[in-house]
């Protein structure tokens, strides 16, 4: 017969056991999210999404689960296993979920990101999901969608702190037309870096280079990491301002040259000083040249 000492023994779960519990919770939440999306149960979908978010610590995991459901529905519809009505209901449910999860834009940000798709591309839900991830990382998302290139250029020109342009490509595009469109965007945005992603790019990694983009991403997390890298460099507009300063222009001269107000030029210079760790114009130019940020 076993002897008892009257002392309670507390069993502390091991790290592996805690990880297993989190994995089980995440799997259950993912399955529940999939069911809720298919049945268009918005309350259940939000609860499951928030549980998945907490259990994984990754907002990207939530949007990956939603994207997988949409991809499965599209594949099922193409193969004749899923009706168009079911696919449409799933898309609508996913749109509502993204809208419910996405908080108001941050008051201050690490810079703006313009999210676009080639004109005519109907896959815009991915941009809304990406906007949520971008804002969660501390950036301000501007969703341009699939507007004509000239209209997207107007949006880009309005953003003084535009850090990058994210182009999502889901279906076949005319390479020459997209290259011209990106050229229009760059001219309006002060030669801001373009990052291309989406299913088509992941299937054809060389597409981003043929489109003339500076970077390609392998998924949302890669895109966010790229933004973090770009945010420590000068934006396209900041390079334009510093080029004017390097040419000996005053703030007023630079503003007239770039079509900006003198106060806006000063704001750009303040950010340039922070990024270069300097307080003088000449030192900022020298630091940017040394780091390869300015040519």
C-alpha positions in Angstrom: 0.0 0.0 0.0 1.4 3.4 -0.9 2.3 5.8 1.9 1.0 9.4 1.8 2.8 12.2 3.5 0.0 14.8 3.4 2.1 17.1 1.2 0.4 18.2 -2.1 2.6 17.8 -5.1 2.1 20.2 -8.0 3.0 18.9 -11.4 4.3 21.7 -13.6 3.7 21.2 -17.3 7.0 20.9 -19.2 7.9 23.3 -22.0 7.1 20.5 -24.6 3.7 19.9 -23.0 2.9 23.6 -23.1 3.9 23.7 -26.8 1.8 20.7 -27.5 -1.2 22.3 -25.8 -0.7 25.5 -27.9 -0.4 23.5 -31.1 -3.6 21.6 -30.3 -5.5 24.8 -29.5 -4.2 26.4 -32.7 -5.3 23.4 -34.7 -8.7 23.4 -33.1 -9.1 27.1 -33.7 -8.1 26.8 -37.3 -10.6 24.0 -37.9 -13.3 26.1 -36.1 -12.4 29.1 -38.2 -12.7 27.1 -41.4 -16.2 25.8 -40.4 -17.4 29.2 -39.4 -16.3 30.7 -42.7 -18.1 28.1 -44.7 -21.3 28.5 -42.7 -21.0 32.3 -42.7 -21.1 32.5 -38.9 -19.4 35.8 -38.3 -19.4 35.7 -34.5 -17.8 32.2 -34.5 -15.4 33.1 -37.2 -14.1 36.2 -35.2 -13.9 34.2 -31.9 -12.0 31.4 -33.7 -9.7 33.9 -35.5 -8.9 35.6 -32.2 -8.2 32.3 -30.5 -5.9 31.3 -33.3 -4.1 34.6 -33.1 -3.5 34.3 -29.4 -2.5 30.7 -29.5 0.1 31.2 -32.3 1.1 34.8 -31.5 0.9 35.4 -35.2 -1.7 37.5 -37.0 -0.3 36.1 -40.3 -1.4 32.6 -39.2 -5.0 33.8 -39.2 -4.8 35.3 -42.6 -3.0 32.3 -43.9 -5.9 30.1 -42.7 -8.4 32.4 -44.4 -6.4 32.4 -47.6 -6.2 28.6 -47.5 -10.0 28.3 -47.3 -10.4 30.6 -50.2 -7.9 28.7 -52.3 -9.6 25.4 -51.4 -12.9 26.8 -52.4 -11.5 28.0 -55.7 -9.9 24.7 -56.4 -13.2 22.9 -55.5 -15.3 25.1 -57.7 -12.9 24.6 -60.7 -13.1 20.8 -60.2 -16.8 20.9 -59.8 -16.9 19.9 -56.1 -18.0 23.3 -54.8 -20.9 25.4 -56.0 -20.4 29.0 -57.0 -22.8 30.0 -54.3 -20.7 28.3 -51.6 -17.5 30.0 -52.9 -19.2 33.4 -53.0 -20.5 32.9 -49.5 -17.0 32.0 -48.3 -15.5 35.1 -49.9 -18.1 37.3 -48.4 -17.6 35.8 -45.0 -13.9 36.3 -45.3 -14.3 39.9 -46.2 -16.5 40.5 -43.2 -14.0 38.8 -40.9 -11.1 40.9 -42.1 -13.1 44.0 -41.6 -14.1 43.0 -38.1 -10.5 42.1 -37.1 -8.8 45.2 -38.6 -8.6 48.0 -36.1 -8.6 51.7 -36.9 -5.3 52.9 -38.6 -2.6 54.0 -36.1 -2.4 57.7 -35.4 1.3 57.7 -36.0 3.2 55.2 -38.1 6.6 54.1 -39.3 5.6 55.2 -42.8 2.9 54.6 -45.4 2.6 51.5 -47.7 0.5 51.7 -50.8 -1.0 48.3 -51.6 -2.1 47.8 -55.2 -3.1 45.1 -57.8 -2.8 45.3 -61.6 -5.8 47.1 -63.1 -8.6 44.6 -63.6 -7.3 42.0 -61.1 -10.3 41.0 -59.0 -8.4 39.5 -56.0 -8.6 42.4 -53.7 -9.4 40.6 -50.4 -5.7 39.7 -50.2 -4.9 43.5 -50.1 -7.2 44.1 -47.2 -5.7 41.2 -45.3 -2.2 42.5 -46.0 -3.3 46.0 -44.9 -4.2 44.5 -41.5 -0.8 42.9 -41.2 1.0 46.1 -42.2 -0.9 48.2 -39.7 -0.3 45.6 -37.0 3.4 46.0 -37.6 3.1 49.8 -37.1 2.9 51.1 -40.7 0.0 52.9 -42.3 -1.7 51.0 -45.1 -3.2 52.8 -48.1 -5.2 50.3 -50.2 -5.3 51.5 -53.8 -6.8 48.3 -55.2 -6.9 47.8 -58.9 -7.5 51.4 -59.9 -5.9 52.6 -63.2 -2.2 53.3 -62.9 -2.8 57.1 -63.2 -5.2 57.1 -60.3 -2.9 54.9 -58.2 -0.1 57.5 -59.0 -2.3 60.2 -57.6 -2.7 58.3 -54.3 1.1 57.7 -54.2 1.8 61.4 -54.8 -0.3 62.4 -51.8 1.8 60.4 -49.4 4.8 62.3 -48.2 6.1 59.4 -46.0 5.5 56.6 -48.6 7.9 53.8 -47.7 7.0 51.2 -50.3 4.5 50.1 -53.0 3.3 46.5 -52.6 1.9 44.9 -55.8 -0.1 41.7 -55.4 -0.3 39.6 -58.5 -2.8 36.7 -58.6 -3.4 36.1 -62.3 -1.4 36.4 -65.6 -0.5 40.0 -66.5 1.0 41.8 -69.4 4.6 42.4 -68.4 5.1 45.4 -70.6 1.9 47.1 -69.4 2.8 46.5 -65.7 6.3 47.8 -66.2 4.9 51.0 -67.7 2.4 51.3 -64.8 5.0 50.8 -62.2 7.1 53.6 -63.9 4.1 55.9 -63.6 3.9 55.1 -59.8 7.6 55.6 -59.3 7.6 59.0 -60.9 4.7 60.1 -58.7 6.2 58.6 -55.5 9.7 59.8 -55.7 11.1 56.5 -57.0 9.8 54.5 -54.0 10.7 50.8 -53.9 8.3 48.3 -55.3 7.8 44.9 -53.7 5.9 42.3 -55.8 4.2 39.3 -54.2 1.2 37.1 -54.6 0.6 33.5 -55.8 1.8 34.2 -59.4 5.1 35.5 -58.1 5.6 32.5 -55.8 5.1 30.2 -58.7 7.4 32.3 -61.0 10.0 34.0 -58.8 11.6 35.7 -61.9 8.4 37.6 -62.6 9.2 40.4 -60.2 12.5 41.1 -62.0 10.8 41.1 -65.4 8.2 43.6 -64.1 11.0 45.9 -63.0 10.4 45.7 -59.2 13.2 46.0 -56.7 12.1 43.2 -54.5 9.9 40.0 -54.5 8.4 38.5 -51.4 7.7 34.9 -50.6 4.6 35.6 -48.5 3.2 38.2 -46.0 5.9 37.7 -43.3 8.6 38.2 -45.9 6.9 41.4 -47.1 6.7 42.7 -43.5 10.4 41.9 -43.0 11.2 43.8 -46.2 9.3 46.8 -44.9 11.3 46.7 -41.6 14.4 46.7 -43.7 13.3 49.6 -45.9 12.1 51.6 -42.9 15.7 52.0 -41.7 16.7 53.5 -45.1 15.7 56.7 -46.8 12.3 56.7 -48.6 12.2 57.7 -52.2 11.0 61.2 -51.3 13.7 61.5 -48.6 16.3 60.7 -51.3 14.8 63.3 -53.6 15.0 65.9 -50.8 18.5 65.0 -49.8 19.7 65.1 -53.5 18.4 68.6 -53.6 20.3 69.5 -50.4 23.4 67.8 -51.8 23.1 70.1 -54.9 23.2 73.1 -52.6 19.5 74.0 -52.6 17.7 75.6 -49.6 14.5 74.1 -48.2 12.5 76.6 -50.3 14.5 75.7 -53.4 14.0 72.0 -52.8 10.3 72.5 -52.2 9.9 74.4 -55.5 11.9 71.8 -57.4 9.9 68.9 -56.0 6.5 70.6 -55.8 6.5 70.5 -51.9 6.1 73.1 -49.3 9.1 74.2 -47.3 7.6 72.8 -44.1 7.2 69.4 -45.8 10.9 69.5 -46.9 11.8 70.3 -43.3 9.8 67.3 -42.0 11.6 65.1 -44.5 15.0 66.5 -43.3 14.1 65.9 -39.7 13.5 62.2 -40.5 16.7 62.1 -42.6 18.6 63.4 -39.6 17.1 60.6 -37.4 17.9 57.9 -39.9 21.5 59.1 -40.5 22.2 59.9 -36.9 23.2 63.5 -37.8 22.1 67.0 -37.1 23.7 68.9 -40.0 22.8 68.9 -43.7 26.3 68.2 -45.0 26.8 65.4 -42.5 23.5 63.8 -43.6 24.6 63.9 -47.2 28.0 62.4 -46.4 26.4 59.6 -44.3 23.9 58.7 -47.0 26.6 58.6 -49.6 28.8 56.4 -47.5 25.9 54.0 -46.8 24.9 53.8 -50.5 21.6 55.5 -49.8 22.3 58.3 -52.2 24.1 58.4 -55.5 
